[in-house]
Amino acid sequence: MKLKLSTVALALVLSTAGTAFAQNVAIVNGKPVPSSRVDELLKQFSSQLGGRPVTPDIQAQAKEAVISREIFMQEAQKTGLDATD
């Protein structure tokens, strides 16, 4: 019975983690980065591309850019640069 209970618990944890990750593109230092940020950046790219399709390469670059921005923002907050004029 213990084996079945632990298996069910593990499945529950994994399914919850999968749902959270689906909403987030990454987790940076414990802070989730929502996939909506990537979607917004891709909308901007799409308007600049003049109707050309967004390729998987562009999607990967957008994801990396959003994650990099989050890292920079966290560092700025840590050093107090986000509060300066």
Secondary structure as the mmCIF struct_conf table of DSSP 4:
data_model
#
loop_
_struct_conf.conf_type_id
_struct_conf.id
_struct_conf.beg_label_comp_id
_struct_conf.beg_label_asym_id
_struct_conf.beg_label_seq_id
_struct_conf.end_label_comp_id
_struct_conf.end_label_asym_id
_struct_conf.end_label_seq_id
HELX_RH_AL_P HELX_RH_AL_P1 LYS A 2 GLN A 23
STRN STRN1 ASN A 24 VAL A 28
TURN_TY1_P TURN_TY1_P1 ASN A 29 GLY A 30
STRN STRN2 LYS A 31 PRO A 34
HELX_RH_AL_P HELX_RH_AL_P2 SER A 35 GLN A 48
TURN_TY1_P TURN_TY1_P2 LEU A 49 GLY A 51
HELX_LH_PP_P HELX_LH_PP_P1 ARG A 52 THR A 55
HELX_RH_AL_P HELX_RH_AL_P3 PRO A 56 THR A 79
TURN_TY1_P TURN_TY1_P3 GLY A 80 GLY A 80
HELX_RH_3T_P HELX_RH_3T_P1 LEU A 81 ALA A 83
#
